[in-house]
Amino acid sequence: MNQALTSRNYDGTFSHWQGGTVQMLRIIHRLKDGQVAERLVSLDGSGREFLRAGETLTCYLPDRRTVLVERRPAQQSLVSFPAVTGQTASYYDIREVARMRLNRRETHLITIAPRDQYRYGYRLWIDDATAMPLKTQLCDASGRVIEQIVFASLTMPAHIADAAFKPEVATEGFQWLRNTAAAPPAPQPLPPAWSALKLPPGFRMMVRGAQTLPGSDTPVDQIVFTDGLASVSVFVESRTASGGPESQTSCLGSSCAFSTWVDGRKVTAVGEVPAATVRFFATQLRGAPAPTPAVDCLGTDCARTAQ
């Protein structure tokens, strides 16, 4: 399944159910000369389109008369299909529970159940012939479905023309926004090496970097943790504050966020994980203490050096 999603050409329409709302979308994916191209199109009237070419993501938002261009990891798909790795089996119970027909195709029904309370589980209907996931469900600890993707049609053409990756949105008069626009004012330096005092079993730090979030001129330090299947992003604002609101938790569909204040900085953890998990990450994050000067003396002469 992992190989099919990343290395094969496919063109399909699917329904995406989350939080009581259903969207119909079309996904076109192509691998050509080692370069990945993807196009995701809303079929529900908003006219929104998302095009991914390497690390460049272009979002066409006709309902806002806006085009947003930003960078994202080249391997990150526009559709949140699960990626099962060798590490996954250590923290999830993976089983084939049935063989059944779905959309006139023979499939394996696979369950991926978490071994603790820090992660969600999955049910996957994987096509025998193509190894593509024809249906995926994200489930909570009680088995309740939080998010579901179901393909209504799927083809895997050997060749997909460049024209398939041209947006149909007329952008005349649209506002173009790029994440490399004017640089914000120089921020107060972040404490060195923000890190977690403790992590849930299996999670490890994958990415650390600085960025400016959309709609804000305040740079943040971002740290991404993953167990190979689930991931949590933690954002630390670069400016200190004397105080702030009480800690807050919010969940929308499968995504949860928790914000709190640590050492005068706002820390927010976001992920497609249970609320208790994002709360765990945010409250465990700490910055390394500032270096303390050392004093060396020889007779009456003293020198101060930073450790």
Secondary structure, 3 states (H helix, E strand, C coil): CHHHHHHCCEEEEEEEEECCEEEEEEEEEEEECCEEEEEEEECCCCCCEEEEECCEEEEEEHHHCEEEEEECCCCCCCCCCCCCCCCHHHHEEEEEEEEEEECCEEEEEEEEEECCCCCCEEEEEEECCCCCEEEEEEECCCCCEEEEEEEEEEECCCCCCHHHHCCCCCCCCCEEEECCCCCCCCCCCCCCCCEECCCCCCCEEEEEEEEECCCCCCEEEEEEEECCCCEEEEEEECCCCCCCCCCEEEEECCEEEEEEEECCEEEEEEECCCHHHHHHHHHHEECCCCCCEEEEEECCEEEEEEC
